[in-house]
């Protein structure tokens, strides 16, 4: 009986913004190396797009929380 084609498991969501950013940086370095086969290059690009969206979504949520804390206005960052 022939085996069914193996399906790849969907990559997990990062546990944090920092973890996603670190994975994205490592992925970019591998992509820029020029040493990946075409199929891995495409898969890496897709994963990178997912990680980028994850990071942008997290940043947007934090920005919205800051707006709420600052009464709807984003204030310039000043260090004390």
N, C-alpha and C positions, 0 to 999 in steps of 0.2 A: 504494500500500500504506500503511495507516495506521501511524503511529509508535506504538510501545509507550509507555505512560506513563513519564515519567522517575521514577526512584526516587531518593529522597534518600539520600545516603551517611550512614551512622551517624556521629555525632560522635565524634571521637577522645578517648581517655582523656587526661586532663591528664598532663603530664610530672612534676608535683610537687604537693605539697599547696599550696604557695604559688601556683602557677599556677591551680589549681582554685579557690582562695579568691578570687583576683583576678577570674577569669572570673565567679564566682558574684556577687561584689559589683557588677560591671558589669551583669550580667543583672538583678539586683534593682533597680538604679537604672532600667533601661529598663522593667521591669515596673511599677514604681511611678509612672512618668511618666504613665501612662494614655494614651499615644499609640499603642500597638501595636494593630493589628487583632486580632480575636478569634483567628484561626488562629495568628498569631505569638505571641499571649499563651499559648495552650495549648502550643505547641512550646517556648516559653521556660520555662514552668512544668515541663515534663517534663525539660528539660535541667538546670534548677535542682535537681530532685529527684535526678538522676544525680550532679551535682557534690556535693551534700550527702552522698549515700551514700559517694562516693569519699573526701571529707574525713573523715567519721566512721570509715570503715574504716582510713584511714591513722593517725588518732589512736589508735584501738584497738590497732593493731599496735605503735605506739610505746609505749603504756602497758604492753602485755604485755612488751615488751623491757625496760622499766624494772623491772617486777616481777621478771624473771629476774635482772637485775643487782643488785636489792636483796633477793635471797633470798625472793621471793614476797610482799613487803610493799611497798605504795606508801607512801613516806615524804613528809612535807610538804616543800614546796620552801623552802629557805632560801638566801638570798644571802650569800656570804662577805664 
